[in-house]
Amino acid sequence: MATLTLAEATLITDAARTHATGLGTAVTITVVDGGGNVRTQTRMDGARFGTLNVSANKAFTAAAFGAPTGMLTDLVQPGAPLFGFAHAMGGRFVSFAGGIPLVRDDEVIGAIGISGGSVDQDQAIADAGAAALASN
């Protein structure tokens, strides 16, 4: 079973923080392993404390489902196949952009979650973090 090392989680975090700084937005960056357990979490200066849980839950959701959190939005709306699923997951389910699974050899080895910017900024910062792993 592939694992996400601390060195890789740190690389991902650093790349995401660099991108966030370039965008001029303060966020919390959470990187989890394949089981949804936090490997790294960084709250940038100026990021609100509420972003800690949101970024962790975005990463948890992306790891649990092996899909970007933004792709889940339509599935949890009233009348959709997963309506009510957020309640079933004890409030940890997030269905808006900013969480991305980290995949190696077709296996989810973790995920990154970003909170603190706009939805588009969170997604772009998560993309930058995930790209750092892919290019490593």
NORMOHU-V518733 format. One record per backbone hydrogen bond with DSSP energy under -1.0 kcal/mol. NH is the residue of the N-H (numbers start at 0). CO is the residue of the C=O. Records with the same first field share a line. If there is no record, write none. Layout:
NH=CO + CO
//
This chain:
8=4
9=5
10=6
11=7
12=8
13=9
14=10
15=11
16=12
17=13
18=14
19=15
20=16
21=17
22=18
24=19
27=114
28=41
29=112
30=39
31=110
32=36
35=32
38=30
39=30
41=28
43=26
46=43
50=47
51=48
53=49
54=50
55=51
56=52
57=53
58=54
59=55
60=56
61=57
62=58
63=59
64=60
65=61
68=98
70=67
71=68
75=72
79=76
81=74
82=79
84=81
87=83
88=84
89=86
90=85
91=88
99=111
101=109
103=106
106=103
108=101
109=101
110=31
111=99
112=29
113=97
114=27
121=117
122=118
123=119
124=120
125=121
126=122
127=123
128=124
129=125
130=126
131=127
132=128
133=129
134=130
135=132
//
